[in-house]
Amino acid sequence: MKKIILLVLILTTFLNCSKTDDDTENLCSSNCTTLKGRIVTENDTPLKNIKLRLDYRISNAPFSASTRIIKETETDENGFYSMEFYLEDSEIGGNGQGYFALLIDESHLSPENYIRKNDIYIAEAIYSLPTRDTIINKSFYIPTKDFITVTLNNFLPLNSNDRFEVQTLYPSGLKIGQNDLIESQYASQSSGFGNYISINQVETFNNVIVARNEKNLITITKIKNGIATTENLLIFVPENNNINLTYEY
């Protein structure tokens, strides 16, 4: 009984030490910080009505945490969004004990048409803002989903650790300027780890996920007798593609 009471007290203390303040209705009249950007998909097509939220989060795990919900908005017809807000003294530069979390809500996008990370996720964490009255640009890319076919031939493993696998890498997320791996201005996301592994001598995968109208990096991993090798192929995936790749073990 004493243990139960102690557990209840601990949980109560934890809940009391975790708080959320909603400041989304607060208007900024001077020394405002602006966070803005654009969200697009293939062919620079704007994505409208994508909801975004900016938090300031402090976590002293495992017993206390606080969140200030600073602003909420959504993208317009052209994919643009903008937030204007006032930074508190405790959130500026070296005074900051937490970080800014920019969340994107993709829940209204069809997972059949887009390669989604999650319904709601932290798209970008900003760990320091040195001053008020500044403009921050954060733009993002959500890839349009497509598929290619990959056949893995002659998988004849010699031991249990042997492996024959395909993975893909494509543009997704924050606009970073230059991503040399996939020749894109956006960050990247991968698909396939653990999903497209050969278990038979001949294995054909008709559903290898790629980003349409983008360059995708196709990576083939082979492990033979403990020796791992990789083969990379950068390909452009057009609309209505009929790409069919074949690799030998």
Backbone as CSV, one residue per row, in Angstrom:
resi,resn,N_x,N_y,N_z,CA_x,CA_y,CA_z,C_x,C_y,C_z
1,MET,0.824,-1.204,0.000,0.000,0.000,0.000,0.865,1.264,0.000
2,LYS,1.946,1.221,0.807,2.839,2.373,0.870,3.485,2.641,-0.484
3,LYS,3.813,1.549,-1.206,4.429,1.707,-2.524,3.466,2.373,-3.497
4,ILE,2.179,2.002,-3.404,1.172,2.599,-4.292,1.032,4.088,-4.007
5,ILE,0.983,4.434,-2.717,0.859,5.846,-2.333,2.066,6.637,-2.822
6,LEU,3.262,6.044,-2.679,4.482,6.710,-3.130,4.455,6.930,-4.637
7,LEU,3.980,5.920,-5.381,3.903,6.041,-6.836,2.936,7.146,-7.236
8,VAL,1.801,7.224,-6.556,0.818,8.279,-6.840,1.416,9.652,-6.579
9,LEU,2.163,9.777,-5.484,2.790,11.056,-5.158,3.813,11.459,-6.207
10,ILE,4.593,10.479,-6.688,5.599,10.760,-7.720,4.934,11.212,-9.010
11,LEU,3.866,10.501,-9.420,3.161,10.867,-10.647,2.515,12.237,-10.523
12,THR,1.952,12.523,-9.346,1.328,13.827,-9.121,2.358,14.940,-9.210
13,THR,3.530,14.701,-8.618,4.610,15.687,-8.673,5.057,15.928,-10.103
14,PHE,5.173,14.831,-10.878,5.595,14.947,-12.272,4.596,15.767,-13.076
15,LEU,3.294,15.469,-12.890,2.271,16.187,-13.636,2.250,17.657,-13.265
16,ASN,2.461,17.939,-11.975,2.466,19.326,-11.524,3.662,20.098,-12.066
17,CYS,4.745,19.375,-12.379,5.959,20.022,-12.873,5.996,20.113,-14.388
18,SER,4.976,19.603,-15.051,4.895,19.678,-16.503,3.763,20.627,-16.865
19,LYS,4.080,21.678,-17.588,3.044,22.658,-17.898,3.137,23.097,-19.348
20,THR,1.999,23.554,-19.871,1.917,24.074,-21.232,1.178,25.401,-21.205
21,ASP,1.803,26.424,-21.769,1.181,27.744,-21.880,0.855,28.016,-23.339
22,ASP,-0.378,28.387,-23.607,-0.813,28.695,-24.965,-0.810,30.211,-25.159
23,ASP,0.197,30.704,-25.899,0.321,32.137,-26.158,-0.006,32.488,-27.608
24,THR,-0.724,31.612,-28.285,-0.958,31.809,-29.715,-1.806,33.039,-30.025
25,GLU,-2.574,33.508,-29.041,-3.412,34.687,-29.274,-2.663,35.990,-29.009
26,ASN,-1.457,35.901,-28.464,-0.684,37.108,-28.172,-0.226,37.776,-29.465
27,LEU,-0.404,39.089,-29.544,0.029,39.848,-30.709,1.334,40.560,-30.404
28,CYS,2.191,40.646,-31.391,3.467,41.334,-31.229,3.375,42.706,-31.890
29,SER,3.722,43.753,-31.142,3.618,45.116,-31.669,4.972,45.761,-31.923
30,SER,6.033,45.242,-31.296,7.373,45.803,-31.517,8.427,44.749,-31.209
31,ASN,9.622,44.941,-31.787,10.721,43.981,-31.618,10.269,42.550,-31.931
32,CYS,9.547,42.425,-33.020,8.963,41.127,-33.366,9.958,40.262,-34.133
33,THR,9.875,38.976,-33.893,10.627,37.990,-34.657,9.678,37.358,-35.669
34,THR,10.168,37.170,-36.893,9.345,36.587,-37.953,9.954,35.268,-38.410
35,LEU,9.125,34.243,-38.434,9.507,32.943,-38.982,8.624,32.700,-40.197
36,LYS,9.258,32.495,-41.351,8.467,32.336,-42.564,9.136,31.340,-43.501
37,GLY,8.378,30.907,-44.506,8.929,29.971,-45.473,7.848,29.482,-46.412
38,ARG,8.158,28.379,-47.081,7.238,27.828,-48.077,7.331,26.311,-48.033
39,ILE,6.213,25.642,-48.268,6.183,24.179,-48.314,5.692,23.762,-49.695
40,VAL,6.494,22.923,-50.358,6.181,22.511,-51.725,6.356,21.003,-51.863
41,THR,5.905,20.507,-53.017,6.142,19.123,-53.392,6.751,19.122,-54.793
42,GLU,6.582,18.048,-55.553,7.239,17.909,-56.856,6.978,19.112,-57.765
43,ASN,7.977,19.409,-58.606,7.887,20.509,-59.575,7.600,21.854,-58.913
44,ASP,8.058,22.000,-57.668,7.875,23.244,-56.916,6.397,23.596,-56.745
45,THR,5.548,22.577,-56.704,4.109,22.784,-56.538,3.798,23.118,-55.088
46,PRO,3.110,24.238,-54.834,2.827,24.619,-53.442,1.827,23.677,-52.781
47,LEU,1.997,23.486,-51.486,1.053,22.706,-50.686,0.328,23.665,-49.748
48,LYS,-0.968,23.786,-49.928,-1.753,24.712,-49.118,-2.350,24.004,-47.904
49,ASN,-2.737,24.810,-46.928,-3.427,24.347,-45.718,-2.600,23.370,-44.884
50,ILE,-1.269,23.460,-44.999,-0.403,22.691,-44.109,-0.268,23.475,-42.806
51,LYS,-0.654,22.876,-41.702,-0.606,23.563,-40.416,0.794,23.491,-39.815
52,LEU,1.207,24.603,-39.208,2.498,24.678,-38.527,2.304,25.267,-37.138
53,ARG,3.177,24.860,-36.232,3.126,25.375,-34.862,4.538,25.567,-34.345
54,LEU,4.761,26.664,-33.640,6.069,26.929,-33.045,5.955,26.860,-31.528
55,ASP,6.783,26.002,-30.932,6.847,25.855,-29.474,8.206,26.318,-28.972
56,TYR,8.240,26.689,-27.693,9.510,26.779,-26.971,9.438,25.750,-25.858
57,ARG,10.384,24.807,-25.866,10.314,23.661,-24.968,11.534,23.601,-24.053
58,ILE,11.251,23.387,-22.786,12.300,23.172,-21.787,12.030,21.830,-21.129
59,SER,13.044,20.996,-21.102,12.875,19.677,-20.504,14.003,19.400,-19.528
60,ASN,13.628,19.128,-18.290,14.577,18.669,-17.282,14.168,17.256,-16.896
61,ALA,14.413,16.346,-17.840,13.957,14.966,-17.671,14.559,14.353,-16.416
62,PRO,13.808,13.459,-15.740,12.471,12.994,-16.131,11.338,13.674,-15.380
63,PHE,11.622,14.725,-14.583,10.614,15.184,-13.639,9.970,16.524,-13.961
64,SER,10.472,17.270,-14.917,9.829,18.547,-15.202,9.996,18.909,-16.668
65,ALA,8.996,19.580,-17.187,9.035,20.032,-18.575,8.042,21.172,-18.731
66,SER,8.359,22.073,-19.637,7.427,23.164,-19.920,7.426,23.448,-21.409
67,THR,6.261,23.825,-21.904,6.103,24.160,-23.321,5.329,25.460,-23.436
68,ARG,5.887,26.396,-24.181,5.137,27.605,-24.535,4.771,27.498,-26.004
69,ILE,3.480,27.361,-26.285,3.013,27.345,-27.670,2.966,28.794,-28.137
70,ILE,3.895,29.147,-29.016,4.084,30.553,-29.367,3.123,31.001,-30.461
71,LYS,3.042,30.216,-31.527,2.225,30.649,-32.660,1.774,29.444,-33.479
72,GLU,0.629,29.590,-34.128,0.109,28.591,-35.058,-0.312,29.298,-36.339
73,THR,-0.123,28.609,-37.459,-0.541,29.172,-38.740,-0.700,28.035,-39.734
74,GLU,-0.980,28.365,-40.987,-1.017,27.359,-42.043,-0.612,28.002,-43.361
75,THR,-0.217,27.169,-44.307,0.242,27.691,-45.594,-0.936,28.200,-46.424
76,ASP,-0.634,29.207,-47.262,-1.672,29.771,-48.119,-1.719,29.035,-49.461
77,GLU,-2.442,29.593,-50.410,-2.627,28.955,-51.720,-1.305,28.709,-52.439
78,ASN,-0.308,29.542,-52.148,0.991,29.425,-52.807,2.028,28.709,-51.950
79,GLY,1.576,28.106,-50.861,2.470,27.334,-50.010,3.243,28.146,-48.990
80,PHE,3.001,29.457,-48.925,3.753,30.309,-48.005,3.103,30.338,-46.625
81,TYR,3.949,30.512,-45.605,3.458,30.712,-44.246,4.307,31.793,-43.580
82,SER,3.764,32.404,-42.539,4.512,33.415,-41.797,3.967,33.501,-40.379
83,MET,4.876,33.605,-39.417,4.514,33.794,-38.008,5.278,34.998,-37.471
84,GLU,4.598,35.828,-36.711,5.239,36.977,-36.072,4.975,36.892,-34.575
85,PHE,6.036,37.002,-33.771,5.881,36.765,-32.336,6.958,37.512,-31.554
86,TYR,6.743,37.566,-30.247,7.674,38.253,-29.346,8.412,37.213,-28.512
87,LEU,9.752,37.280,-28.541,10.567,36.370,-27.744,10.647,36.863,-26.303
88,GLU,10.455,35.961,-25.374,10.652,36.305,-23.972,12.146,36.376,-23.661
89,ASP,12.492,37.128,-22.619,13.908,37.303,-22.275,14.611,35.963,-22.062
90,SER,13.908,35.027,-21.449,14.512,33.732,-21.112,14.716,32.842,-22.336
91,GLU,14.259,33.297,-23.506,14.375,32.492,-24.723,15.450,33.006,-25.674
92,ILE,16.110,34.096,-25.301,17.055,34.746,-26.209,18.486,34.318,-25.912
93,GLY,19.203,33.950,-26.966,20.638,33.698,-26.892,21.054,32.798,-25.756
94,GLY,22.070,33.255,-25.007,22.627,32.465,-23.919,21.697,32.295,-22.741
95,ASN,20.621,33.083,-22.702,19.660,32.945,-21.606,18.763,31.721,-21.775
96,GLY,18.699,31.220,-22.995,17.766,30.142,-23.282,18.155,28.823,-22.644
97,GLN,17.197,28.196,-21.983,17.413,26.882,-21.384,16.764,25.770,-22.205
98,GLY,16.060,26.148,-23.255,15.359,25.157,-24.058,15.648,25.346,-25.535
99,TYR,14.676,24.985,-26.363,14.834,25.096,-27.810,13.474,25.371,-28.450
100,PHE,13.519,25.914,-29.663,12.310,26.159,-30.436,12.031,24.941,-31.314
101,ALA,10.798,24.478,-31.294,10.396,23.322,-32.099,9.334,23.765,-33.098
102,LEU,9.658,23.634,-34.384,8.696,23.952,-35.437,8.041,22.650,-35.880
103,LEU,6.739,22.543,-35.630,6.005,21.323,-35.946,5.196,21.504,-37.225
104,ILE,5.177,20.454,-38.033,4.374,20.434,-39.249,3.327,19.334,-39.122
105,ASP,2.104,19.664,-39.503,0.991,18.717,-39.460,0.665,18.289,-40.894
106,GLU,0.980,17.029,-41.224,0.725,16.501,-42.567,-0.506,15.600,-42.605
107,SER,-1.319,15.646,-41.561,-2.377,14.649,-41.404,-3.417,14.682,-42.526
108,HIS,-3.587,15.828,-43.195,-4.604,15.879,-44.248,-4.054,15.457,-45.611
109,LEU,-2.748,15.185,-45.687,-2.162,14.701,-46.937,-2.319,13.186,-47.018
110,SER,-2.716,12.698,-48.171,-2.929,11.265,-48.340,-1.596,10.519,-48.344
111,PRO,-1.441,9.500,-47.488,-0.205,8.703,-47.507,-0.049,7.894,-48.791
112,GLU,-1.110,7.799,-49.575,-1.006,7.119,-50.866,-0.340,8.007,-51.909
113,ASN,-0.396,9.317,-51.697,0.139,10.259,-52.684,1.447,10.914,-52.263
114,TYR,1.696,10.971,-50.956,2.879,11.665,-50.454,3.676,10.760,-49.515
115,ILE,4.987,10.992,-49.482,5.839,10.278,-48.531,5.859,11.111,-47.256
116,ARG,5.038,10.730,-46.316,4.881,11.492,-45.085,5.809,10.969,-44.001
117,LYS,6.281,11.880,-43.156,7.081,11.475,-42.001,6.173,10.977,-40.884
118,ASN,5.103,11.726,-40.629,4.152,11.389,-39.576,2.983,12.356,-39.701
119,ASP,1.947,12.165,-38.889,0.853,13.133,-38.904,1.354,14.502,-38.448
120,ILE,1.974,14.534,-37.264,2.548,15.762,-36.717,3.956,15.435,-36.228
121,TYR,4.927,16.246,-36.596,6.302,15.955,-36.209,7.106,17.255,-36.126
122,ILE,8.236,17.178,-35.430,9.134,18.329,-35.353,9.946,18.381,-36.644
123,ALA,9.654,19.370,-37.467,10.343,19.501,-38.748,11.705,20.160,-38.591
124,GLU,11.833,21.012,-37.577,13.097,21.709,-37.360,13.188,22.138,-35.903
125,ALA,14.351,21.913,-35.313,14.635,22.380,-33.957,15.641,23.522,-34.052
126,ILE,15.312,24.650,-33.425,16.189,25.821,-33.423,16.679,26.006,-31.993
127,TYR,17.983,25.888,-31.797,18.510,25.846,-30.437,18.935,27.205,-29.902
128,SER,19.008,28.202,-30.763,19.385,29.521,-30.267,18.925,30.605,-31.231
129,LEU,18.283,31.626,-30.685,17.966,32.842,-31.427,18.633,33.990,-30.676
130,PRO,19.647,34.611,-31.263,20.470,35.566,-30.520,19.792,36.888,-30.208
131,THR,18.742,37.235,-30.975,18.149,38.549,-30.780,16.706,38.561,-31.267
132,ARG,15.972,39.567,-30.818,14.628,39.798,-31.344,14.739,40.561,-32.674
133,ASP,13.591,40.911,-33.220,13.532,41.759,-34.408,14.388,41.196,-35.540
134,THR,14.158,39.923,-35.850,14.906,39.267,-36.917,13.962,38.417,-37.751
135,ILE,14.413,38.038,-38.941,13.605,37.218,-39.845,14.315,35.886,-40.062
136,ILE,13.587,34.800,-39.868,14.129,33.449,-40.029,13.371,32.771,-41.161
137,ASN,14.112,32.211,-42.109,13.495,31.517,-43.237,13.672,30.013,-43.086
138,LYS,12.561,29.284,-43.111,12.576,27.825,-43.038,11.548,27.281,-44.034
139,SER,12.058,26.722,-45.136,11.180,26.150,-46.154,11.363,24.633,-46.191
140,PHE,10.322,23.928,-46.667,10.323,22.467,-46.584,9.773,21.834,-47.859
141,TYR,10.174,20.576,-48.034,9.745,19.795,-49.197,9.096,18.500,-48.718
142,ILE,7.907,18.215,-49.239,7.222,16.953,-48.963,7.124,16.196,-50.283
143,PRO,7.839,15.080,-50.423,7.901,14.396,-51.722,6.597,13.704,-52.100
144,THR,6.353,13.673,-53.406,5.239,12.915,-53.959,5.673,11.460,-54.128
145,LYS,4.830,10.545,-53.684,5.206,9.127,-53.651,5.058,8.458,-55.011
146,ASP,6.048,7.634,-55.324,5.989,6.785,-56.505,6.728,5.494,-56.177
147,PHE,6.744,4.572,-57.136,7.377,3.274,-56.913,8.182,2.862,-58.139
148,ILE,9.237,2.102,-57.890,9.969,1.448,-58.969,10.056,-0.042,-58.639
149,THR,10.479,-0.819,-59.631,10.642,-2.264,-59.449,12.128,-2.604,-59.398
150,VAL,12.501,-3.394,-58.407,13.892,-3.836,-58.269,13.902,-5.349,-58.085
151,THR,14.716,-6.022,-58.894,14.879,-7.473,-58.788,16.276,-7.791,-58.269
152,LEU,16.331,-8.621,-57.236,17.597,-9.068,-56.659,17.781,-10.538,-57.024
153,ASN,18.838,-10.826,-57.799,19.057,-12.166,-58.351,20.165,-12.926,-57.627
154,ASN,20.007,-14.248,-57.635,21.070,-15.179,-57.229,21.553,-14.977,-55.797
155,PHE,20.601,-14.756,-54.895,20.980,-14.657,-53.482,21.167,-16.065,-52.922
156,LEU,22.419,-16.446,-52.754,22.773,-17.766,-52.224,23.658,-17.550,-50.995
157,PRO,23.043,-17.331,-49.837,23.818,-17.001,-48.635,24.662,-18.178,-48.156
158,LEU,25.858,-17.838,-47.671,26.755,-18.846,-47.121,26.662,-18.917,-45.600
159,ASN,26.180,-17.829,-44.975,25.949,-17.857,-43.533,24.769,-16.957,-43.187
160,SER,24.368,-16.977,-41.932,23.134,-16.296,-41.511,23.234,-14.781,-41.586
161,ASN,24.448,-14.240,-41.632,24.613,-12.786,-41.676,24.647,-12.229,-43.092
162,ASP,24.645,-13.085,-44.089,24.658,-12.602,-45.469,23.367,-11.836,-45.763
163,ARG,23.492,-10.833,-46.647,22.369,-9.912,-46.850,22.388,-9.375,-48.278
164,PHE,21.197,-9.142,-48.817,21.027,-8.559,-50.149,19.811,-7.640,-50.048
165,GLU,20.030,-6.334,-50.148,18.976,-5.383,-49.785,19.028,-4.148,-50.674
166,VAL,17.857,-3.528,-50.867,17.772,-2.268,-51.600,17.151,-1.204,-50.699
167,GLN,17.718,0.013,-50.764,17.176,1.168,-50.067,17.174,2.359,-51.022
168,THR,16.370,3.360,-50.691,16.312,4.561,-51.521,16.490,5.808,-50.663
169,LEU,17.001,6.857,-51.294,17.203,8.149,-50.643,16.686,9.223,-51.586
170,TYR,15.921,10.180,-51.055,15.264,11.171,-51.908,15.087,12.479,-51.141
171,PRO,14.793,13.589,-51.852,14.629,14.882,-51.177,13.434,14.868,-50.237
172,SER,13.634,15.444,-49.052,12.545,15.542,-48.078,12.991,16.437,-46.937
173,GLY,12.091,17.317,-46.498,12.386,18.120,-45.315,12.921,19.502,-45.627
174,LEU,13.822,19.963,-44.763,14.292,21.346,-44.764,15.089,21.700,-46.019
175,LYS,14.881,22.911,-46.497,15.694,23.449,-47.592,17.047,23.853,-47.021
176,ILE,18.113,23.170,-47.467,19.434,23.370,-46.877,20.425,24.018,-47.836
177,GLY,20.034,24.183,-49.091,20.913,24.838,-50.054,21.530,23.875,-51.041
178,GLN,22.249,22.862,-50.548,22.874,21.902,-51.450,23.032,20.558,-50.760
179,ASN,22.448,19.543,-51.368,22.586,18.167,-50.903,23.260,17.393,-52.032
180,ASP,24.565,17.200,-51.907,25.340,16.607,-52.994,24.976,15.150,-53.254
181,LEU,24.508,14.447,-52.241,24.194,13.027,-52.412,23.126,12.804,-53.468
182,ILE,22.122,13.685,-53.476,21.006,13.506,-54.409,20.827,14.717,-55.321
183,GLU,21.826,15.613,-55.303,21.803,16.802,-56.161,20.503,17.583,-55.988
184,SER,20.219,17.923,-54.741,18.986,18.622,-54.395,19.308,19.775,-53.457
185,GLN,18.384,20.722,-53.358,18.543,21.819,-52.409,17.886,21.510,-51.063
186,TYR,17.328,20.302,-50.943,16.652,19.909,-49.709,17.399,18.784,-48.999
187,ALA,17.076,18.609,-47.727,17.597,17.473,-46.977,17.016,16.182,-47.561
188,SER,17.351,15.054,-46.964,16.924,13.782,-47.551,16.286,12.867,-46.516
189,GLN,15.574,11.886,-47.040,14.907,10.868,-46.240,15.094,9.538,-46.953
190,SER,15.151,8.458,-46.187,15.369,7.147,-46.802,14.176,6.230,-46.583
191,SER,14.040,5.277,-47.479,13.032,4.225,-47.351,13.685,2.888,-47.651
192,GLY,13.129,1.851,-47.055,13.540,0.513,-47.443,14.319,-0.270,-46.424
193,PHE,14.896,0.386,-45.406,15.722,-0.363,-44.467,14.878,-1.442,-43.788
194,GLY,15.257,-2.689,-44.025,14.538,-3.812,-43.440,13.292,-4.228,-44.190
195,ASN,12.920,-3.469,-45.246,11.687,-3.779,-45.979,11.920,-4.517,-47.285
196,TYR,13.052,-4.237,-47.931,13.324,-4.844,-49.237,14.581,-5.702,-49.138
197,ILE,14.454,-6.815,-48.439,15.566,-7.740,-48.228,15.254,-9.057,-48.923
198,SER,16.217,-9.549,-49.672,16.028,-10.814,-50.372,16.081,-11.977,-49.386
199,ILE,15.064,-12.850,-49.462,15.068,-14.074,-48.663,15.022,-15.311,-49.563
200,ASN,14.802,-15.073,-50.853,14.793,-16.155,-51.836,15.916,-15.935,-52.846
201,GLN,16.171,-16.926,-53.644,17.245,-16.804,-54.628,16.965,-15.674,-55.609
202,VAL,15.702,-15.522,-55.985,15.287,-14.405,-56.840,14.145,-13.679,-56.136
203,GLU,14.308,-12.374,-55.957,13.300,-11.581,-55.246,13.011,-10.332,-56.067
204,THR,11.731,-10.116,-56.385,11.327,-8.919,-57.119,10.430,-8.064,-56.240
205,PHE,10.837,-6.807,-56.051,10.054,-5.852,-55.263,9.441,-4.839,-56.230
206,ASN,8.107,-4.831,-56.294,7.404,-3.913,-57.197,7.009,-2.604,-56.515
207,ASN,7.307,-2.500,-55.228,6.810,-1.364,-54.447,7.928,-0.602,-53.750
208,VAL,9.076,-0.476,-54.394,10.187,0.267,-53.790,9.863,1.761,-53.856
209,ILE,9.767,2.395,-52.696,9.318,3.787,-52.616,10.396,4.743,-53.116
210,VAL,9.968,5.683,-53.973,10.836,6.743,-54.482,10.031,8.037,-54.554
211,ALA,10.733,9.147,-54.768,10.084,10.446,-54.933,9.930,10.741,-56.422
212,ARG,8.714,11.031,-56.819,8.426,11.284,-58.234,8.954,12.645,-58.672
213,ASN,9.433,12.685,-59.917,9.986,13.900,-60.517,11.161,14.454,-59.723
214,GLU,11.930,13.541,-59.134,13.129,13.904,-58.389,14.233,12.888,-58.659
215,LYS,15.461,13.281,-58.353,16.571,12.340,-58.378,16.557,11.533,-57.086
216,ASN,16.663,10.228,-57.237,16.659,9.305,-56.105,17.951,8.496,-56.126
217,LEU,18.501,8.273,-54.952,19.698,7.449,-54.849,19.274,6.030,-54.472
218,ILE,19.542,5.089,-55.377,19.234,3.684,-55.133,20.499,3.024,-54.593
219,THR,20.410,2.430,-53.417,21.570,1.800,-52.785,21.324,0.311,-52.610
220,ILE,22.235,-0.478,-53.157,22.185,-1.931,-53.011,23.275,-2.345,-52.029
221,THR,22.878,-3.042,-50.983,23.828,-3.527,-49.985,23.950,-5.041,-50.084
222,LYS,25.203,-5.500,-50.162,25.475,-6.942,-50.190,26.439,-7.272,-49.057
223,ILE,26.120,-8.314,-48.318,27.041,-8.835,-47.309,27.306,-10.298,-47.647
224,LYS,28.575,-10.597,-47.925,28.987,-11.962,-48.258,30.119,-12.372,-47.324
225,ASN,29.864,-13.399,-46.527,30.894,-13.892,-45.602,31.466,-12.782,-44.728
226,GLY,30.597,-11.886,-44.274,31.026,-10.815,-43.382,31.610,-9.607,-44.081
227,ILE,31.714,-9.635,-45.398,32.255,-8.502,-46.156,31.098,-7.742,-46.803
228,ALA,30.982,-6.460,-46.453,29.877,-5.640,-46.945,30.338,-4.749,-48.093
229,THR,29.526,-4.683,-49.133,29.772,-3.770,-50.250,28.469,-3.059,-50.587
230,THR,28.587,-1.860,-51.136,27.404,-1.111,-51.553,27.574,-0.632,-52.986
231,GLU,26.460,-0.510,-53.657,26.429,0.002,-55.030,25.358,1.078,-55.101
232,ASN,25.728,2.268,-55.575,24.805,3.397,-55.624,24.493,3.788,-57.062
233,LEU,23.237,4.136,-57.283,22.799,4.599,-58.596,21.856,5.778,-58.398
234,LEU,22.220,6.934,-58.964,21.369,8.119,-58.886,20.520,8.179,-60.149
235,ILE,19.203,8.108,-59.980,18.303,8.107,-61.135,17.201,9.139,-60.946
236,PHE,16.725,9.669,-62.062,15.561,10.553,-62.047,14.317,9.709,-62.290
237,VAL,13.304,9.921,-61.464,12.062,9.150,-61.584,10.974,10.048,-62.160
238,PRO,10.633,9.874,-63.444,9.597,10.711,-64.056,8.200,10.208,-63.701
239,GLU,7.223,11.004,-64.062,5.834,10.577,-63.890,5.555,9.387,-64.807
240,ASN,4.718,8.469,-64.347,4.371,7.258,-65.107,5.615,6.456,-65.486
241,ASN,6.528,6.335,-64.534,7.775,5.635,-64.820,7.540,4.128,-64.946
242,ASN,8.434,3.483,-65.688,8.428,2.015,-65.779,9.830,1.480,-65.468
243,ILE,10.457,2.091,-64.477,11.830,1.731,-64.117,11.857,0.343,-63.485
244,ASN,12.718,-0.491,-64.024,12.881,-1.858,-63.529,14.376,-2.155,-63.475
245,LEU,14.917,-2.260,-62.268,16.350,-2.473,-62.072,16.604,-3.902,-61.614
246,THR,17.710,-4.468,-62.086,18.075,-5.831,-61.705,19.519,-5.855,-61.219
247,TYR,19.744,-6.534,-60.096,21.081,-6.636,-59.515,21.406,-8.095,-59.220
248,GLU,22.691,-8.427,-59.356,23.179,-9.777,-59.093,23.911,-9.807,-57.756
249,TYR,23.692,-10.884,-57.016,24.364,-11.037,-55.728,25.832,-11.414,-55.943
